[in-house]
């Protein structure tokens, strides 16, 4: 489909459009000025031509032009009326030709000069637009660097107190409010998680001591149910604490060998895989060292592998592969619609209709995504044609 010139111009960067506007305005103003000068020049020459007197004989002083005969003393050379008319016509044609030639040359070279000057005006407009937009470019770069992990940074635009400075100050004020909101949310999650762990620990101790063996018939089963509920609540609290910690970002980093961490995680999850009847195959021969928090990265790989084992079917398999800068975990299992994959990375969201696991709180992949973001990595997922998911962790 062919785009109109206006649509094509709209696709250009703002700086290019501004330079084109400078060039176009200069060109239009130059064309108007050139047309005005040409009209005035033609009118002025016509007035001057009409003031020229052409006659034979003695030219009185002050006349514009006088034509003398070649031999005035010879009667046979006397001019005739027809000869006078021919001479006047010839003079008029000569004057008109000189006038047209002068105007054509003036228009030609004026047009050439106008085009060259318009081009130079476009270059000057490009430079002026870049200089004027330089604060906007610095604001854009600073805003791109600011994220949830470094919301303490500000634009801090310097320069005159103009509209751009007011815009930067407004943006910094908005960042102040957002930072306070995020910090308040993180403190609430961390404090609430810590406060909830204490009564859960007391509850577990009371159950274990108060309902110690021997117990009457029926109470032993009740005790196990209460302890199971207590453990699940503690796991949920620990998951919330881990999520709050990863959301705060990394304070210190060190080099972490992900290949060794992946082998350790696979060994720890082997009993769960055997219990679910899932075969785990790990390809961790490629060394992969990344800067980060070793505890968080271990939780990241654990969540990915546990998710692949937990949401699987008996006789299924899990394949882990470490590449140059990637970690890929692929599992079998029920089919997952592609449009519902973003829901898997939201806290407390599970695809109950498609995924068969009854345990878990729906925090595994959201915690993994938060830890990946804290390490400036990306975690993506896409469905496998035969069923299951392929999770890809890519480090910068």
C-alpha positions as CSV (number, residue, x, y, z in Angstrom):
1,X,0.0,0.0,0.0
2,X,1.4,3.4,-1.0
3,X,1.6,5.9,1.8
4,X,0.7,9.6,1.3
5,X,3.5,12.2,1.6
6,X,1.9,13.3,4.9
7,X,2.0,9.8,6.3
8,X,5.6,9.3,5.1
9,X,6.6,12.5,6.8
10,X,4.8,11.5,10.0
11,X,7.0,8.4,10.2
12,X,10.2,10.5,10.3
13,X,11.8,11.3,13.7
14,X,10.8,14.5,15.3
15,X,14.3,16.0,14.7
16,X,14.1,15.2,11.0
17,X,10.6,16.7,10.7
18,X,11.8,19.9,12.5
19,X,14.7,20.2,10.1
20,X,12.4,19.6,7.1
21,X,10.1,22.3,8.5
22,X,13.0,24.8,8.7
23,X,14.1,23.9,5.1
24,X,10.5,24.1,3.8
25,X,9.7,27.5,5.4
26,X,13.0,28.9,4.1
27,X,12.3,27.6,0.6
28,X,8.8,29.1,0.6
29,X,10.0,32.4,1.8
30,X,12.8,32.5,-0.8
31,X,10.4,31.6,-3.6
32,X,8.0,34.4,-2.5
33,X,10.9,36.9,-2.3
34,X,12.3,35.8,-5.7
35,X,8.8,36.2,-7.4
36,X,8.5,39.6,-5.9
37,X,11.9,40.7,-7.1
38,X,11.3,39.4,-10.6
39,X,8.0,41.2,-10.9
40,X,9.5,44.5,-9.7
41,X,12.5,44.0,-12.1
42,X,10.3,43.4,-15.1
43,X,8.1,46.4,-14.2
44,X,11.1,48.7,-13.7
45,X,12.7,47.8,-17.0
46,X,9.5,48.3,-18.9
47,X,9.2,51.8,-17.4
48,X,12.8,52.6,-18.3
49,X,12.3,51.3,-21.9
50,X,9.3,53.5,-22.4
51,X,11.4,56.5,-21.4
52,X,14.0,56.0,-24.1
53,X,13.6,58.4,-27.1
54,X,14.7,57.3,-30.5
55,X,15.1,59.9,-33.3
56,X,17.5,61.0,-36.0
57,X,19.3,64.3,-36.3
58,X,20.9,66.2,-33.5
59,X,20.2,64.8,-30.1
60,X,19.2,67.5,-27.7
61,X,21.0,67.4,-24.4
62,X,19.2,65.3,-21.9
63,X,17.6,62.9,-24.3
64,X,17.9,59.3,-23.5
65,X,19.2,58.0,-26.9
66,X,19.7,59.6,-30.3
67,X,20.5,57.8,-33.5
68,X,22.5,59.8,-36.1
69,X,22.6,58.8,-39.8
70,X,25.8,57.3,-41.1
71,X,26.3,60.2,-43.7
72,X,24.1,63.1,-42.8
73,X,25.5,65.4,-45.6
74,X,24.5,63.1,-48.4
75,X,20.8,63.5,-49.5
76,X,20.6,60.0,-50.8
77,X,21.3,58.7,-47.3
78,X,18.4,60.6,-45.7
79,X,16.3,58.3,-43.5
80,X,12.8,57.5,-44.6
81,X,9.7,56.9,-42.5
82,X,9.8,53.2,-43.2
83,X,13.5,53.0,-42.2
84,X,12.7,54.8,-39.0
85,X,9.9,52.3,-38.1
86,X,12.2,49.4,-38.8
87,X,15.0,50.8,-36.7
88,X,12.6,51.5,-33.8
89,X,11.3,47.9,-34.0
90,X,14.8,46.5,-34.1
91,X,15.7,48.6,-31.0
92,X,12.6,47.4,-29.2
93,X,13.3,43.8,-30.0
94,X,16.9,44.2,-28.8
95,X,15.9,45.8,-25.6
96,X,13.2,43.1,-25.0
97,X,15.7,40.3,-25.7
98,X,18.2,41.9,-23.3
99,X,15.5,42.3,-20.7
100,X,14.3,38.7,-21.0
101,X,17.9,37.3,-20.9
102,X,18.7,39.3,-17.8
103,X,15.5,38.1,-16.1
104,X,16.2,34.5,-17.0
105,X,19.7,34.6,-15.8
106,X,18.6,36.3,-12.6
107,X,15.8,33.7,-12.0
108,X,18.2,30.8,-12.8
109,X,21.0,31.8,-10.6
110,X,18.6,33.0,-7.9
111,X,16.9,29.6,-7.9
112,X,20.3,27.8,-7.7
113,X,21.3,30.0,-4.8
114,X,17.9,29.5,-3.2
115,X,18.2,25.7,-3.3
116,X,21.8,25.7,-2.0
117,X,20.8,28.1,0.8
118,X,17.7,26.0,1.6
119,X,19.9,22.9,1.9
120,X,22.2,24.8,4.2
121,X,19.2,25.9,6.2
122,X,18.1,22.3,6.5
123,X,21.5,21.3,7.9
124,X,21.4,24.3,10.3
125,X,17.8,23.3,11.3
126,X,19.0,19.7,12.0
127,X,21.8,21.0,14.2
128,X,19.5,23.5,16.0
129,X,16.9,20.8,16.5
130,X,19.5,18.4,17.9
131,X,20.7,21.0,20.3
132,X,17.2,21.9,21.4
133,X,16.2,18.3,21.9
134,X,19.4,17.3,23.7
135,X,17.8,17.7,27.1
136,X,14.9,15.5,26.0
137,X,17.4,12.8,24.9
138,X,19.1,12.9,28.2
139,X,15.8,12.7,30.0
140,X,14.8,9.7,27.9
141,X,18.0,7.9,28.6
142,X,17.8,8.6,32.3
143,X,14.1,7.4,32.4
144,X,15.1,4.2,30.5
145,X,17.7,3.4,33.2
146,X,15.3,3.9,36.1
147,X,13.4,0.8,37.1
148,X,11.9,-0.8,40.1
149,X,15.3,-1.8,41.4
150,X,16.9,1.7,41.2
151,X,14.0,4.1,41.7
152,X,16.3,6.3,43.8
153,X,17.8,7.7,40.6
154,X,16.4,11.0,39.3
155,X,16.6,12.9,36.0
156,X,18.2,16.0,37.8
157,X,18.1,18.1,34.7
158,X,20.3,21.1,34.8
159,X,20.0,24.3,32.8
160,X,17.7,27.3,32.5
161,X,14.3,27.3,34.3
162,X,12.2,26.6,31.2
163,X,9.5,24.2,30.1
164,X,11.8,21.2,29.8
165,X,13.2,21.9,33.3
166,X,9.6,22.0,34.7
167,X,8.8,18.7,32.9
168,X,11.9,17.0,34.5
169,X,11.0,18.3,37.9
170,X,7.5,16.9,37.6
171,X,8.9,13.6,36.5
172,X,11.2,13.5,39.5
173,X,8.4,14.3,41.8
174,X,6.4,11.4,40.4
175,X,9.3,9.1,40.9
176,X,9.5,10.2,44.6
177,X,5.9,9.2,45.1
178,X,6.4,5.9,43.3
179,X,9.5,5.1,45.3
180,X,7.7,5.8,48.6
181,X,4.8,3.6,47.5
182,X,7.1,0.7,46.4
183,X,9.1,0.9,49.6
184,X,5.9,0.9,51.7
185,X,4.6,-2.1,49.9
186,X,7.9,-4.0,50.3
187,X,8.1,-3.2,54.0
188,X,4.6,-4.3,54.5
189,X,5.2,-7.7,52.8
190,X,8.4,-8.3,54.7
191,X,7.0,-7.2,58.1
192,X,3.8,-9.2,57.7
193,X,5.7,-12.3,56.7
194,X,8.0,-12.0,59.7
195,X,5.1,-11.4,62.0
196,X,3.2,-14.4,60.7
197,X,6.2,-16.8,61.1
198,X,6.3,-16.4,64.9
199,X,2.7,-17.6,65.6
200,X,3.2,-20.5,63.1
201,X,6.3,-21.6,64.9
202,X,4.5,-21.5,68.2
203,X,1.6,-23.4,66.7
204,X,3.8,-26.1,65.4
205,X,5.6,-26.5,68.7
206,X,2.3,-26.7,70.6
207,X,1.0,-29.4,68.2
208,X,4.1,-31.5,68.5
209,X,4.4,-31.2,72.3
210,X,0.7,-31.1,73.3
211,X,-0.2,-33.9,71.0
212,X,2.8,-36.1,71.6
213,X,2.4,-39.9,71.5
214,X,0.6,-41.8,72.9
215,X,-2.6,-40.3,71.6
216,X,-6.2,-41.6,71.7
217,X,-7.6,-43.1,68.5
218,X,-8.3,-40.5,65.9
219,X,-6.2,-37.7,67.3
220,X,-3.0,-38.9,65.5
221,X,-4.6,-38.3,62.1
222,X,-5.8,-34.9,63.3
223,X,-2.3,-34.0,64.4
224,X,-0.8,-34.9,61.1
225,X,-3.4,-32.8,59.3
226,X,-2.6,-29.8,61.5
227,X,1.1,-30.2,61.1
228,X,0.7,-30.4,57.3
229,X,-1.4,-27.2,57.3
230,X,1.2,-25.6,59.4
231,X,4.0,-26.6,57.1
232,X,2.1,-25.3,54.0
233,X,1.6,-22.0,55.8
234,X,5.3,-21.7,56.6
235,X,6.2,-22.5,53.0
236,X,3.8,-19.7,51.9
237,X,5.4,-17.2,54.3
238,X,8.9,-18.2,53.2
239,X,7.8,-17.7,49.6
240,X,6.5,-14.3,50.3
241,X,9.7,-13.4,52.1
242,X,11.7,-14.6,49.1
243,X,9.5,-12.6,46.7
244,X,10.0,-9.5,48.8
245,X,13.7,-10.0,49.0
246,X,14.1,-10.4,45.2
247,X,11.9,-7.3,44.6
248,X,14.3,-5.2,46.6
249,X,17.1,-6.0,44.1
250,X,20.7,-7.0,44.7
251,X,22.9,-5.3,47.2
252,X,26.1,-7.3,46.6
253,X,26.9,-9.8,43.9
254,X,29.5,-12.5,43.3
255,X,30.3,-15.0,40.6
256,X,28.0,-18.0,40.7
257,X,28.5,-21.3,38.8
258,X,25.1,-22.1,37.5
259,X,26.2,-25.5,36.2
260,X,27.2,-26.6,39.7
261,X,24.0,-25.1,41.2
262,X,21.8,-26.8,38.6
263,X,23.4,-30.2,39.4
264,X,22.9,-29.6,43.1
265,X,19.2,-28.6,42.6
266,X,18.6,-31.6,40.4
267,X,20.0,-33.9,43.1
268,X,17.8,-32.3,45.8
269,X,14.6,-32.7,43.7
270,X,15.4,-36.3,42.7
271,X,13.1,-37.8,45.5
272,X,10.2,-35.6,44.4
273,X,10.7,-36.6,40.8
274,X,10.9,-40.3,41.7
275,X,7.7,-39.9,43.7
276,X,5.8,-38.3,40.8
277,X,7.3,-40.8,38.3
278,X,9.1,-38.1,36.3
279,X,12.5,-38.6,34.7
280,X,14.9,-35.7,35.0
281,X,17.7,-35.2,32.4
282,X,20.2,-32.4,33.0
283,X,22.7,-31.2,30.4
284,X,25.0,-29.0,32.5
285,X,28.4,-29.7,30.8
286,X,28.7,-26.1,29.6
287,X,30.2,-23.8,32.2
288,X,28.0,-20.8,33.0
289,X,29.2,-18.2,35.5
290,X,27.1,-15.1,36.1
291,X,27.3,-12.3,38.7
292,X,24.5,-12.4,41.3
293,X,23.2,-13.6,44.6
294,X,24.0,-17.4,45.0
295,X,21.0,-18.0,47.3
296,X,18.5,-16.3,45.0
297,X,19.9,-18.0,41.9
298,X,19.6,-21.3,43.7
299,X,16.0,-20.6,44.5
300,X,15.5,-19.5,40.9
301,X,16.7,-22.8,39.5
302,X,14.9,-24.8,42.2
303,X,11.6,-23.1,41.3
304,X,12.1,-23.8,37.6
305,X,12.9,-27.5,38.1
306,X,10.2,-28.0,40.8
307,X,7.6,-26.4,38.6
308,X,8.6,-28.7,35.7
309,X,8.4,-31.8,38.0
310,X,5.2,-30.8,39.8
311,X,3.1,-29.9,36.8
312,X,3.8,-33.0,34.9
313,X,2.2,-36.4,34.4
314,X,3.5,-39.9,35.6
315,X,6.0,-41.2,33.1
316,X,6.8,-37.7,31.9
317,X,10.2,-36.2,31.7
318,X,12.0,-32.9,32.4
319,X,15.0,-31.7,30.4
320,X,17.4,-29.0,31.6
321,X,20.0,-27.5,29.3
322,X,22.7,-24.9,30.0
323,X,23.9,-22.9,27.0
324,X,26.3,-20.0,26.6
325,X,24.1,-17.5,28.4
326,X,20.8,-19.4,28.8
327,X,19.2,-22.0,30.9
328,X,16.3,-23.9,29.4
329,X,13.9,-26.2,31.2
330,X,11.4,-28.2,29.2
331,X,8.8,-30.6,30.6
332,X,5.9,-32.8,29.4
333,X,2.4,-32.4,30.7
334,X,-1.0,-31.0,29.8
335,X,-1.3,-28.5,27.0
336,X,-1.1,-24.9,28.1
337,X,-2.8,-22.2,25.9
338,X,-0.3,-19.6,24.6
339,X,-2.6,-16.7,25.5
340,X,-2.7,-17.8,29.2
341,X,1.1,-18.1,29.7
342,X,1.4,-14.5,31.0
343,X,-0.9,-15.5,33.9
344,X,1.7,-18.1,35.1
345,X,4.1,-15.3,36.1
346,X,1.5,-13.6,38.3
347,X,1.4,-14.3,42.0
348,X,-1.2,-16.8,43.2
349,X,-2.3,-17.7,39.7
350,X,-2.6,-21.3,38.6
351,X,-4.2,-22.8,35.5
352,X,-6.3,-25.3,37.5
353,X,-8.3,-26.5,34.5
354,X,-5.1,-27.4,32.6
355,X,-2.6,-28.2,35.2
356,X,-3.1,-31.2,37.5
357,X,-1.0,-30.4,40.6
358,X,-2.9,-29.9,43.8
359,X,0.0,-28.6,45.8
360,X,1.7,-25.2,45.7
361,X,0.6,-21.6,46.1
362,X,1.1,-20.3,42.6
363,X,4.2,-18.3,43.5
364,X,6.9,-20.4,41.9
365,X,7.2,-18.7,38.5
366,X,6.4,-15.3,39.8
367,X,9.3,-15.6,42.3
368,X,11.5,-17.0,39.5
369,X,10.6,-14.0,37.3
370,X,11.3,-11.6,40.1
371,X,14.8,-13.1,40.8
372,X,15.6,-13.1,37.1
373,X,14.7,-9.4,36.8
374,X,16.8,-8.6,39.8
375,X,19.8,-10.2,37.9
376,X,18.9,-8.2,34.7
377,X,17.9,-11.5,33.1
378,X,14.7,-12.4,31.2
379,X,12.5,-15.4,31.8
380,X,10.1,-16.5,29.0
381,X,7.9,-19.4,28.4
382,X,6.2,-21.0,25.4
383,X,4.0,-24.1,25.0
384,X,5.4,-27.3,23.6
385,X,3.4,-28.8,20.8
386,X,3.2,-32.2,22.5
387,X,2.2,-30.6,25.8
388,X,4.0,-28.9,28.6
389,X,6.1,-25.8,28.7
390,X,9.6,-24.7,27.7
391,X,11.0,-22.1,30.1
392,X,14.1,-20.1,28.9
393,X,16.2,-18.0,31.3
394,X,18.5,-15.6,29.4
395,X,21.3,-13.7,31.0
396,X,22.7,-10.5,29.5
